[in-house]
């Protein structure tokens, strides 16, 4: 059986995005196993350069030279919304953020939901939460779950004793709650109520992958207050790096976060987040046995998301999509 060519549509921007990187990862895995797979960009010769890659790329102008609409497949991100149906031929939706897939369509009547169109051969998702969410909205749609892998060579484990007094976070994720937590902690530091004044904050924004790995390796605490995720990969990268994650107790992150490997707070309870962060900073360098146990538990959980598991799930998913087409 001749395998179809697979084209993953990618945006032409260099803002670091886990979703874009994950598409490149899929393409590399497929090509390694004998498929013809490409990152589809608008500009000729364009490729993402904020992480190392030699991924196969192709532009729209060259697509027609090798694209066969009778059998080839175009993979599209969920946040294109109704524009998904403007692409030709057979399509697969790669939904890495179920919430964005609905939000981008706005509060207006939709003539045809892309997921229900006969040109959509399958939907790929990145977590059980993501799959269950979409399965409820579209009960008849074929949905396949893949696993995201974390590279332990890039995100190397560092024990608590090797950590610096750094708190890192993603400013773009739930900035309202994150700003509250930051200023409550800092105002208490100014009054001498906590020791957060001894800590530096690292805001992970528009950083290349190598710099993100360095920051997470140095950080004692990683704060992540978003629950509107398809999966949430950076908390796992922090855990693999030995960091202590402070997060909300909800959403897809509960697939790998629990009270033994992280510091969880009820969703929206900013004060509880603050108290968890203060608890960590108060005992750091005094009760490292406790923190080391949490860190080790986190490492064990993150290690389950291996590159091998990712590759196996991607290949199995595509085999089943192609067989059922």
Secondary structure in CASP SS format (residue, H / E / C, confidence):
PFRMAT SS
TARGET T0000
AUTHOR 0000-0000-0000
METHOD secondary structure of the structure
MODEL  1
X C 1.00
X C 1.00
X C 1.00
X C 1.00
X C 1.00
X E 1.00
X E 1.00
X E 1.00
X E 1.00
X C 1.00
X C 1.00
X C 1.00
X C 1.00
X C 1.00
X C 1.00
X C 1.00
X C 1.00
X H 1.00
X H 1.00
X H 1.00
X H 1.00
X H 1.00
X H 1.00
X H 1.00
X H 1.00
X H 1.00
X H 1.00
X H 1.00
X H 1.00
X H 1.00
X H 1.00
X H 1.00
X C 1.00
X C 1.00
X C 1.00
X C 1.00
X E 1.00
X E 1.00
X E 1.00
X E 1.00
X E 1.00
X C 1.00
X C 1.00
X C 1.00
X C 1.00
X C 1.00
X C 1.00
X C 1.00
X C 1.00
X C 1.00
X C 1.00
X C 1.00
X C 1.00
X C 1.00
X C 1.00
X C 1.00
X E 1.00
X E 1.00
X E 1.00
X H 1.00
X H 1.00
X H 1.00
X H 1.00
X H 1.00
X H 1.00
X H 1.00
X C 1.00
X C 1.00
X C 1.00
X C 1.00
X C 1.00
X C 1.00
X E 1.00
X E 1.00
X E 1.00
X E 1.00
X E 1.00
X H 1.00
X H 1.00
X H 1.00
X H 1.00
X H 1.00
X H 1.00
X H 1.00
X H 1.00
X H 1.00
X C 1.00
X C 1.00
X C 1.00
X E 1.00
X E 1.00
X E 1.00
X E 1.00
X E 1.00
X E 1.00
X C 1.00
X C 1.00
X H 1.00
X H 1.00
X H 1.00
X H 1.00
X H 1.00
X H 1.00
X C 1.00
X C 1.00
X C 1.00
X C 1.00
X C 1.00
X C 1.00
X C 1.00
X C 1.00
X C 1.00
X C 1.00
X H 1.00
X H 1.00
X H 1.00
X C 1.00
X C 1.00
X C 1.00
X E 1.00
X E 1.00
X E 1.00
X E 1.00
X E 1.00
X E 1.00
X C 1.00
X C 1.00
X H 1.00
X H 1.00
X H 1.00
X H 1.00
X H 1.00
X H 1.00
X H 1.00
X H 1.00
X H 1.00
X H 1.00
X C 1.00
X C 1.00
X C 1.00
X C 1.00
X C 1.00
X E 1.00
X E 1.00
X E 1.00
X C 1.00
X C 1.00
X C 1.00
X C 1.00
X C 1.00
X C 1.00
X C 1.00
X C 1.00
X C 1.00
X C 1.00
X C 1.00
X C 1.00
X C 1.00
X C 1.00
X H 1.00
X H 1.00
X H 1.00
X C 1.00
X E 1.00
X E 1.00
X E 1.00
X E 1.00
X E 1.00
X E 1.00
X C 1.00
X C 1.00
X C 1.00
X C 1.00
X C 1.00
X H 1.00
X H 1.00
X H 1.00
X H 1.00
X H 1.00
X H 1.00
X H 1.00
X H 1.00
X H 1.00
X H 1.00
X H 1.00
X H 1.00
X H 1.00
X H 1.00
X H 1.00
X H 1.00
X C 1.00
X C 1.00
X C 1.00
X C 1.00
X C 1.00
X H 1.00
X H 1.00
X H 1.00
X C 1.00
X E 1.00
X E 1.00
X E 1.00
X E 1.00
X C 1.00
X C 1.00
X C 1.00
X C 1.00
X C 1.00
X H 1.00
X H 1.00
X H 1.00
X H 1.00
X H 1.00
X H 1.00
X H 1.00
X H 1.00
X H 1.00
X H 1.00
X E 1.00
X E 1.00
X E 1.00
X E 1.00
X E 1.00
X E 1.00
X C 1.00
X C 1.00
X C 1.00
X C 1.00
X C 1.00
X C 1.00
X C 1.00
X C 1.00
X C 1.00
X H 1.00
X H 1.00
X H 1.00
X H 1.00
X H 1.00
X H 1.00
X H 1.00
X C 1.00
X C 1.00
X C 1.00
X E 1.00
X E 1.00
X E 1.00
X E 1.00
X E 1.00
X C 1.00
X C 1.00
X H 1.00
X H 1.00
X H 1.00
X H 1.00
X H 1.00
X C 1.00
X C 1.00
X C 1.00
X C 1.00
X C 1.00
X C 1.00
X C 1.00
X E 1.00
X E 1.00
X E 1.00
X C 1.00
X C 1.00
X C 1.00
X C 1.00
X H 1.00
X H 1.00
X H 1.00
X H 1.00
X H 1.00
X H 1.00
X H 1.00
X H 1.00
X H 1.00
X H 1.00
X H 1.00
X H 1.00
X H 1.00
X H 1.00
X C 1.00
X C 1.00
X C 1.00
X C 1.00
X H 1.00
X H 1.00
X H 1.00
X H 1.00
X H 1.00
X H 1.00
X H 1.00
X H 1.00
X H 1.00
X H 1.00
X H 1.00
X H 1.00
X H 1.00
X H 1.00
X H 1.00
X H 1.00
X C 1.00
X C 1.00
X C 1.00
X H 1.00
X H 1.00
X H 1.00
X H 1.00
X H 1.00
X H 1.00
X H 1.00
X H 1.00
X H 1.00
X H 1.00
X H 1.00
X H 1.00
X H 1.00
X H 1.00
X H 1.00
X H 1.00
X H 1.00
X H 1.00
X C 1.00
END
